[in-house]
Amino acid sequence: MTKADIVNEVSKNTGIEKIVVQRTIEAMMETIKSTLERGDNVYLRGFGSFVVKKRAEKTARNISKQTTIIIPAHYIPSFKPAKTFVTKVKENVKIQ
């Protein structure tokens, strides 16, 4: 499902114009991104949490060149789904 599909689905389910839904979804995504960029987390009860995780410094190797490099510690965005969300997916998604 793409962002356009989400806009269409929300518009269909709520009766709100697509352009309003699109602006709302864009604003929500921008808010989440800017919050994570500040180092803060976003918690959506029943859905999940967008959190900033710290990755430790590590040594990586380039096997073809036989060299090693140090990858410095850094932060990455991550999503952790809520337990109720995970449970519903486990119950409803069938492996084909």
N, C-alpha and C positions, 0 to 999 in steps of 0.2 A: 504494500500500500504506500503510495506516495503522498506528499503534502497536498497535492491537488485532490487526490482521492479523499483525504481527510476533510478538506474544505467542502467538497461535494456532499459527503456523508453528514457532516454537522449541519450544513445548510438544509439538507433534505429533512433531517430529524427535528430541527428547531424552527424552520420556516424563516430564518434570518437570511438576508441577501448574502450571496457568495462573497462579494467584495468586503462586507463587514466582517464575515467569518475569517476571511483571509488576513485582513489587517489585525484581527484579534489574535490569531494563531501566530502571525509574525511577531507581534508585540510580546506575546508570551515567550516565544523562543529567544528573542533578544534579551528579555529580562532574565531568563535562566542563564544565558551565556554571560551577560555582564556580571551577574551575581557570582558565577563560578570564577570568572576572571579576577574578581576581587578576593577570591579565596574563601568565600562563604558557600555553604551548602543550601540546597533547595529540597524541602520535604513536602511531598504531596501524599497526604494520608490516603491509604487504600490503593495507591498507584505505585509509588516508589520514591527513591531519593536520588537526586543528582548530587554527587559528592566530588570533592577534590582529593585525589589520592597522591601521596608522595611516593615516588619510586627512588629507591636507594641507588647510590653510585654502584656501577658494576664494570667489570672488564669484559670486553667482547673481542672476538678474534675473527680476522679475515683469513680464512683457510687458504684461499688461492694465493694471497700475497705473503702468508706466514707472518702477519703482523698482529699486534694487539693494540687496542685503543681503550681509553677510559671513557665511559659514558657517565657524565656527571649526574648527580641527583637532580630530579626534576618532578614537577607536578603534572598530573593528567586528570581530565574529567572522567568520571565513571558514573554508571547508573546501577543502582541496586533496587530491584523490584520488591514490592511489599509482599509479605508472606501470603496474604489472601490472594493477591494477583498470581503469584507462582502456583498456588494450589489450584486455582481455576484453570490455568493453562495446562497443568499436568492432567487434570480431569477431562478436559475437553479436546485437546489436540490428539489426534490419532496418528500414529506412525504408519506410513504407507509402505 
